[in-house]
Amino acid sequence: MTRIRAFGEGFPPQSVGIVGVSRKEETRAPGYSGLKLFRSLRTSGYAGRLYPINPKTPEIDGATTYPDVLSVPEQLDLVVIAVPAAVVPKVLEDCVAAKVRTVQICTSGFGETGTEEGKLLDDTIRRIIQGGNLHVLGPNCMGFHIPSARFRMFEELELAPGPVAFISQSGGHARSFLLHGPDAGIGFSKAFSYGNALAIDAVDFLDYLADDPETGIICMYLEGIRDGRRLVDLVKHVNPEKPMIVWKAGLTDPGARASASHTGSLKGDEQIWNAFYRQTGAVRVETLDELIDATMSFVHLQPISRARAAVLGVGGGATVSNGDVCGREGIETPTLSQPTLKAMSEYILLVNQGMANPLDIPAALSDPRALSRTLQLATEDPQIDLVIVCVAAEFLAGAWGDPMPAFKECLSEFVQG
């Protein structure tokens, strides 16, 4: 098989052709149409050149349209294809002739359907891609999100810049992470939704991001991977400099069945993936919430040489659970020094409370002034490298009234101070 040249030429794109920009929105299908993407890029402030392609009308939303890719008056960095599957091979042939640098096929209905027709279309476009040496994302993908270039994957997404890159086989997971990440203080350098991975795969984007100056943390959502050895080697190389968080889906029979119909990916062996995490040091997550939490930790926390924690919590059972979690994860919970315990005892009564680490101190956690003092004492203790505050929201909004705003302000001021 002819190897596609390395991804990165003409990226981020400065010239974009969108094939399948209709005059009005006629579909209620999920995802986006050519018209949605065209309008989204115009309203986002994308500074590159946009070329809507539609042979049936001379203009759309006041912009001149072109009948096909070959009619566009410049070499395009990116062509986005949003037309029915049967038309895609002809558009790809035009892209080869026009020397387009990268192509994104939004359209679904290929090998992931499991039908003979879908498999034949896969074979057809694979031959065109390999013969024309094209970079092709997809089929069945949402493409790119690049805040620094004002290039938006979905119209509702905030263009929040930051150090986090996301390589996702799922467009839905990409949307969710990009939508909710900014609420956790996560900003993005680039995101790639690449779908069926018929031509270029996650490792191609990882290779690009390894040298991307905007990217400091790399997250991945994978259903299948073609070149496992290359992935392992790249992650080993990248992870020491740019922390990697990997969510591998489809390791169970139900998940594998869903993955096969989603992107045509085959089930992975869980033992192999367990070895992958051990060998590479990549952080393992298994849900979107875990992905956001792990990423938020890398974005906001400073590296430490040891993990000796003071754990502040509420309730005897919760304190025991906190200790178990720390023990399983290799986080030490040493006894606080005598000067620290003496200072805390001046305002923390040992009535239904406890200062063995993990600490059970509901009174201090419900009083911003006491909490501020506790955080200060814990961080100044020579035995402690970090402080973990673990308190349920219902405690703060329960019998103590609603100290949540003051609680959040206290933590924010302490971190910033």
Secondary structure as UniProt FT lines:
FT   TURN            7..10
FT   STRAND          15..19
FT   HELIX           34..44
FT   STRAND          49..53
FT   TURN            55..56
FT   STRAND          59..60
FT   TURN            61..62
FT   STRAND          63..64
FT   HELIX           69..71
FT   STRAND          78..81
FT   HELIX           85..87
FT   HELIX           88..97
FT   TURN            98..99
FT   STRAND          102..105
FT   HELIX           111..113
FT   HELIX           116..132
FT   STRAND          135..137
FT   STRAND          143..146
FT   HELIX           147..149
FT   TURN            155..156
FT   STRAND          161..168
FT   HELIX           171..180
FT   HELIX           181..184
FT   STRAND          188..193
FT   TURN            195..196
FT   HELIX           202..209
FT   TURN            210..211
FT   TURN            213..214
FT   STRAND          217..222
FT   HELIX           228..238
FT   TURN            239..241
FT   STRAND          244..248
FT   HELIX           253..263
FT   HELIX           270..280
FT   STRAND          283..284
FT   HELIX           288..300
FT   STRAND          308..313
FT   HELIX           316..329
FT   HELIX           338..345
FT   TURN            346..347
FT   STRAND          359..360
FT   HELIX           362..365
FT   HELIX           368..380
FT   TURN            382..383
FT   STRAND          386..390
FT   HELIX           393..396
FT   TURN            397..400
FT   HELIX           404..416
//
